Amino acid sequence: MSPKNKVIEYNDIVKILSKEFPDFKIDEEILDLPYVVAGSFARYLLECYKTKSLDKLKLGLDFVEKLHVHGDNKTKELATMGFLEGIQNVWGNKGVDSELIFNQLGKESKKWWKQLNKFWQAEIKYVGETIDEE
């Protein structure tokens, strides 16, 4: 596997995020709380959307896809339950329909996004239950 396709370890996510998104500022007290960082990143992406920084938004969504595709198991879980769910919740709480960005998600992220929607609509018992059908 080339260095670019190296497995992304859960403990490295915040460091990678800081490097790839230097304008995304992470409060020091949450550095060791990846799920909280994911929520902050959802707010960052919302700001990108609102300010029409669509290139940054796309890079952020590509980052989440990279976590889904190249992450270890904990990283993949964080990609869905932290980053994607964070986008859905943060954006919804701010009155912005997160479904507006669905078509910009990568293939794997779309599958998991749909799983989150099915779970919240009580169509499945747990996120991932019907992932092989997506």
C-alpha positions as a LaTeX table, in Angstrom:
\begin{tabular}{lrrr}
\hline
Residue & $x$ (\AA) & $y$ (\AA) & $z$ (\AA) \\
\hline
Met1 & 0.00 & 0.00 & 0.00 \\
Ser2 & 1.45 & 3.39 & $-0.94$ \\
Pro3 & 1.95 & 6.03 & 1.80 \\
Lys4 & $-1.01$ & 7.96 & 0.39 \\
Asn5 & $-3.26$ & 4.92 & 0.93 \\
Lys6 & $-1.84$ & 4.08 & 4.35 \\
Val7 & $-4.42$ & 3.01 & 6.94 \\
Ile8 & $-5.61$ & 6.03 & 8.90 \\
Glu9 & $-5.33$ & 5.27 & 12.59 \\
Tyr10 & $-7.99$ & 6.60 & 14.96 \\
Asn11 & $-5.38$ & 8.30 & 17.16 \\
Asp12 & $-4.02$ & 10.25 & 14.17 \\
Ile13 & $-7.27$ & 11.79 & 12.93 \\
Val14 & $-7.03$ & 15.09 & 14.80 \\
Lys15 & $-3.40$ & 15.56 & 13.75 \\
Ile16 & $-4.26$ & 14.86 & 10.09 \\
Leu17 & $-7.28$ & 17.16 & 10.26 \\
Ser18 & $-5.14$ & 20.00 & 11.64 \\
Lys19 & $-2.57$ & 19.51 & 8.90 \\
Glu20 & $-5.03$ & 19.25 & 6.00 \\
Phe21 & $-7.29$ & 22.09 & 7.21 \\
Pro22 & $-5.03$ & 24.75 & 8.76 \\
Asp23 & $-7.89$ & 27.27 & 8.92 \\
Phe24 & $-9.95$ & 24.83 & 11.02 \\
Lys25 & $-9.03$ & 25.81 & 14.55 \\
Ile26 & $-9.35$ & 23.14 & 17.20 \\
Asp27 & $-9.68$ & 24.24 & 20.81 \\
Glu28 & $-6.90$ & 22.79 & 22.87 \\
Glu29 & $-9.23$ & 21.29 & 25.48 \\
Ile30 & $-10.88$ & 19.03 & 22.88 \\
Leu31 & $-7.75$ & 17.76 & 21.11 \\
Asp32 & $-8.09$ & 14.32 & 22.68 \\
Leu33 & $-11.86$ & 14.08 & 22.06 \\
Pro34 & $-12.27$ & 13.06 & 18.40 \\
Tyr35 & $-16.07$ & 12.98 & 18.50 \\
Val36 & $-16.16$ & 16.54 & 19.83 \\
Val37 & $-13.65$ & 17.55 & 17.16 \\
Ala38 & $-15.94$ & 15.94 & 14.55 \\
Gly39 & $-18.81$ & 18.13 & 15.76 \\
Ser40 & $-16.60$ & 21.20 & 15.51 \\
Phe41 & $-15.62$ & 20.16 & 12.00 \\
Ala42 & $-19.31$ & 19.89 & 11.10 \\
Arg43 & $-19.69$ & 23.54 & 12.22 \\
Tyr44 & $-16.63$ & 24.45 & 10.13 \\
Leu45 & $-18.18$ & 22.77 & 7.06 \\
Leu46 & $-21.45$ & 24.59 & 7.69 \\
Glu47 & $-19.56$ & 27.87 & 7.74 \\
Cys48 & $-17.86$ & 26.89 & 4.46 \\
Tyr49 & $-21.30$ & 26.22 & 2.99 \\
Lys50 & $-22.78$ & 29.49 & 4.25 \\
Thr51 & $-19.83$ & 31.57 & 3.00 \\
Lys52 & $-19.85$ & 29.72 & $-0.33$ \\
Ser53 & $-16.35$ & 28.32 & 0.26 \\
Leu54 & $-17.47$ & 25.30 & $-1.70$ \\
Asp55 & $-13.94$ & 24.10 & $-2.50$ \\
Lys56 & $-13.22$ & 23.83 & 1.24 \\
Leu57 & $-16.56$ & 22.12 & 1.81 \\
Lys58 & $-15.75$ & 19.55 & $-0.88$ \\
Leu59 & $-12.28$ & 18.97 & 0.58 \\
Gly60 & $-13.91$ & 18.38 & 3.97 \\
Leu61 & $-16.36$ & 15.86 & 2.55 \\
Asp62 & $-13.50$ & 14.17 & 0.68 \\
Phe63 & $-11.65$ & 13.93 & 4.01 \\
Val64 & $-14.62$ & 12.09 & 5.54 \\
Glu65 & $-14.69$ & 9.75 & 2.55 \\
Lys66 & $-10.98$ & 9.08 & 3.02 \\
Leu67 & $-11.69$ & 8.11 & 6.65 \\
His68 & $-14.37$ & 5.69 & 5.47 \\
Val69 & $-12.16$ & 4.11 & 2.82 \\
His70 & $-8.73$ & 4.11 & 4.45 \\
Gly71 & $-9.48$ & 4.15 & 8.17 \\
Asp72 & $-9.11$ & 1.45 & 10.75 \\
Asn73 & $-12.38$ & 0.21 & 12.28 \\
Lys74 & $-12.55$ & 2.93 & 14.95 \\
Thr75 & $-11.80$ & 5.58 & 12.33 \\
Lys76 & $-14.55$ & 4.31 & 10.05 \\
Glu77 & $-16.99$ & 4.40 & 12.95 \\
Leu78 & $-15.96$ & 7.98 & 13.76 \\
Ala79 & $-16.39$ & 8.92 & 10.10 \\
Thr80 & $-20.04$ & 7.89 & 10.32 \\
Met81 & $-21.07$ & 8.46 & 13.94 \\
Gly82 & $-18.91$ & 11.54 & 14.46 \\
Phe83 & $-18.44$ & 13.34 & 11.17 \\
Leu84 & $-21.51$ & 12.43 & 9.09 \\
Glu85 & $-23.93$ & 12.41 & 12.01 \\
Gly86 & $-22.32$ & 15.62 & 13.23 \\
Ile87 & $-23.07$ & 17.26 & 9.89 \\
Gln88 & $-26.66$ & 16.08 & 9.95 \\
Asn89 & $-27.22$ & 17.27 & 13.53 \\
Val90 & $-25.27$ & 20.54 & 13.51 \\
Trp91 & $-26.67$ & 21.66 & 10.18 \\
Gly92 & $-30.21$ & 20.68 & 11.13 \\
Asn93 & $-29.96$ & 22.52 & 14.45 \\
Lys94 & $-28.91$ & 25.63 & 12.53 \\
Gly95 & $-31.87$ & 25.32 & 10.14 \\
Val96 & $-29.82$ & 24.15 & 7.13 \\
Asp97 & $-30.87$ & 21.00 & 5.27 \\
Ser98 & $-27.79$ & 18.77 & 5.30 \\
Glu99 & $-29.30$ & 16.74 & 2.46 \\
Leu100 & $-28.21$ & 19.58 & 0.16 \\
Ile101 & $-24.68$ & 18.16 & 0.23 \\
Phe102 & $-25.57$ & 14.49 & $-0.20$ \\
Asn103 & $-24.54$ & 14.44 & $-3.86$ \\
Gln104 & $-21.10$ & 15.79 & $-2.94$ \\
Leu105 & $-20.38$ & 12.86 & $-0.64$ \\
Gly106 & $-18.15$ & 10.02 & $-1.78$ \\
Lys107 & $-19.57$ & 6.58 & $-2.54$ \\
Glu108 & $-18.83$ & 5.06 & 0.87 \\
Ser109 & $-20.00$ & 8.14 & 2.78 \\
Lys110 & $-23.30$ & 8.08 & 0.88 \\
Lys111 & $-23.91$ & 4.48 & 1.97 \\
Trp112 & $-23.37$ & 5.37 & 5.62 \\
Trp113 & $-25.36$ & 8.63 & 5.33 \\
Lys114 & $-28.32$ & 6.56 & 4.13 \\
Gln115 & $-27.83$ & 4.19 & 7.08 \\
Leu116 & $-28.01$ & 7.12 & 9.50 \\
Asn117 & $-31.21$ & 8.34 & 7.86 \\
Lys118 & $-32.77$ & 4.88 & 8.02 \\
Phe119 & $-31.82$ & 4.54 & 11.67 \\
Trp120 & $-33.30$ & 7.91 & 12.64 \\
Gln121 & $-36.46$ & 7.03 & 10.70 \\
Ala122 & $-36.66$ & 3.75 & 12.68 \\
Glu123 & $-36.36$ & 1.67 & 9.51 \\
Ile124 & $-33.37$ & $-0.26$ & 10.89 \\
Lys125 & $-32.34$ & $-1.23$ & 14.43 \\
Tyr126 & $-28.72$ & $-0.06$ & 14.17 \\
Val127 & $-26.55$ & 1.93 & 11.79 \\
Gly128 & $-25.02$ & $-0.53$ & 9.37 \\
Glu129 & $-27.76$ & $-3.14$ & 9.61 \\
Thr130 & $-28.50$ & $-3.01$ & 5.88 \\
Ile131 & $-25.19$ & $-1.56$ & 4.64 \\
Asp132 & $-24.66$ & $-4.44$ & 2.20 \\
Glu133 & $-27.91$ & $-3.48$ & 0.47 \\
Glu134 & $-26.81$ & 0.10 & $-0.21$ \\
\hline
\end{tabular}
